[in-house]
Amino acid sequence: MSQVAEKYNNEFSLKDMLYISWDIYISNYKDIFKLSVIVYFPLSIFLTFYPIGNLLHFDSSDAIGWFTKFSSMNFAIYLSFFGNISLAILLKHILFGDKYAIKSVLIESLKKLFSNIKINSLMLGTIFICFNLWMYFSIITPTIFVLLLIPIVYYLVNWSFSIYVFSFEDSNLYISMKKSYNVVNKRWGKVFYRILSLIFLSYMTSLTLGLPYSFLQDTLIMRAIYTTLINVITTYFVIVFIVFYLNFNETTV
């Protein structure tokens, strides 16, 4: 049982999650900062040269251009995926009182990423294909976007804890998605409300942190450094999601 569960055995409110996560963030900021810089810097470099905003502007009749740009966008998502796994593994050691080093956390994260490689690759490939097909046909025919939006949001919320199940437990992505579904399903509305609130808070925080950049000289190096800084600071919300998962997993109805 984690320290979160030992101290708090009831279902958290959003305020509880923010408060507890802030305490964890402040108490372990040095290690969180070091790891965040290492795992999110490659993402910052990538986004510096391939901004997501530019990736979303393309000619739907250009199949090769579409595949290239959306492959790049998915690559950015997977870089973020690795960063979140690393942070989750770090938090696992912190919350369970284990001894660790940043190097060992990175090695463990890489091993986790390449464990069960066949089933994990199959799941990631399936998600990649389905996501790209939905985006492509949604742009061509907006009706498809509207019709599929509700079921897609429904399942995304049910699978929202998958990455943390994958990081905390000895399981592959398929089992992690099933476990996440079981944890979330009976409390879907609560989870949806909290996810929506956290996305809004994270967005507003990033927007606020980005305001000073408008007064700086826009260079590739400065953009990469500033993007990394924002990613490091907003790792607080990754911690909130981890606390969210642990609490709902340990108080499953």
CORMORA-V130286 format. One record per backbone hydrogen bond with DSSP energy under -1.0 kcal/mol. NH is the residue of the N-H (numbers start at 1). CO is the residue of the C=O. E is the energy in kcal/mol with one decimal. If there is no record, write none. Layout:
BEGIN
NH|CO|E / NH|CO|E
END
This chain:
BEGIN
3|95|-2.1 / 6|2|-2.1 / 7|3|-1.9 / 8|4|-2.2 / 17|13|-2.2 / 18|14|-2.2 / 19|15|-2.3 / 20|16|-2.9 / 21|17|-2.3 / 22|18|-1.9 / 23|19|-1.9 / 24|20|-2.0 / 25|21|-2.8 / 26|22|-2.7 / 27|23|-2.1 / 28|24|-1.4 / 32|28|-2.2 / 33|29|-2.7 / 34|30|-2.3 / 35|31|-2.5 / 36|32|-2.4 / 37|33|-2.3 / 38|34|-1.7 / 39|35|-2.6 / 40|36|-2.3 / 41|37|-1.2 / 44|40|-2.1 / 45|41|-2.5 / 46|42|-2.3 / 47|43|-2.7 / 48|44|-1.6 / 49|45|-1.4 / 50|46|-2.5 / 55|51|-1.5 / 56|52|-1.3 / 57|54|-1.2 / 62|59|-2.0 / 63|61|-1.2 / 66|62|-2.7 / 67|63|-2.5 / 68|64|-2.5 / 69|65|-2.5 / 70|66|-2.5 / 71|67|-2.0 / 72|68|-1.9 / 73|69|-2.0 / 74|70|-2.3 / 75|71|-2.2 / 76|72|-2.0 / 77|73|-1.7 / 78|74|-2.3 / 79|75|-2.1 / 80|76|-2.0 / 81|77|-2.1 / 82|78|-2.1 / 83|79|-2.0 / 84|80|-2.4 / 85|81|-2.0 / 86|82|-2.5 / 87|83|-2.2 / 88|84|-2.4 / 89|85|-2.4 / 90|86|-2.2 / 91|87|-2.6 / 92|88|-2.1 / 93|89|-1.9 / 94|90|-2.2 / 95|91|-3.1 / 96|92|-1.8 / 98|93|-2.5 / 105|101|-2.1 / 106|102|-2.2 / 107|103|-2.2 / 108|104|-2.5 / 109|105|-2.2 / 110|106|-2.2 / 111|107|-2.4 / 112|108|-2.4 / 113|109|-2.3 / 114|110|-1.9 / 120|116|-2.5 / 121|117|-2.2 / 122|118|-2.1 / 123|119|-2.3 / 124|120|-2.7 / 125|121|-2.7 / 126|122|-2.3 / 127|123|-2.4 / 128|124|-2.6 / 129|125|-2.5 / 130|126|-2.7 / 131|127|-2.7 / 132|128|-2.2 / 133|129|-2.5 / 134|130|-2.4 / 135|131|-2.5 / 136|132|-2.7 / 137|133|-2.7 / 138|134|-1.9 / 139|135|-1.7 / 140|136|-1.8 / 141|137|-3.0 / 144|141|-1.7 / 146|142|-2.0 / 147|143|-2.6 / 148|144|-2.2 / 149|145|-1.2 / 152|148|-2.2 / 153|149|-2.7 / 154|150|-2.5 / 155|151|-2.2 / 156|152|-2.5 / 157|153|-2.2 / 158|154|-1.8 / 159|155|-2.1 / 160|157|-1.3 / 162|159|-1.8 / 165|161|-2.3 / 166|162|-2.8 / 167|163|-1.4 / 168|164|-2.4 / 169|165|-2.3 / 171|169|-1.6 / 176|172|-2.3 / 177|173|-2.3 / 178|174|-1.8 / 179|175|-2.6 / 180|176|-2.5 / 181|177|-2.1 / 182|178|-2.0 / 183|179|-2.1 / 184|180|-2.5 / 185|181|-2.7 / 187|184|-2.5 / 188|185|-1.1 / 191|187|-2.4 / 192|188|-2.9 / 193|189|-2.3 / 194|190|-2.2 / 195|191|-2.8 / 196|192|-2.5 / 197|193|-2.2 / 198|194|-2.7 / 199|195|-2.6 / 200|196|-2.0 / 201|197|-2.5 / 202|198|-2.6 / 203|199|-2.5 / 204|200|-2.6 / 205|201|-2.1 / 206|202|-2.5 / 207|203|-2.6 / 208|204|-2.3 / 209|205|-2.7 / 210|206|-1.7 / 214|211|-1.4 / 215|212|-1.7 / 216|213|-1.8 / 219|217|-1.2 / 223|219|-2.7 / 224|220|-2.3 / 225|221|-2.5 / 226|222|-2.7 / 227|223|-2.5 / 228|224|-2.1 / 229|225|-2.3 / 230|226|-2.3 / 231|227|-2.4 / 232|228|-2.6 / 233|229|-2.3 / 234|230|-2.6 / 236|233|-1.3 / 237|234|-1.5 / 239|235|-2.0 / 240|236|-1.8 / 241|237|-1.9 / 242|238|-2.0 / 243|239|-2.7 / 244|240|-2.6 / 245|241|-2.5 / 246|242|-2.7 / 247|243|-2.6 / 248|244|-2.3 / 249|245|-2.8 / 250|246|-2.0
END
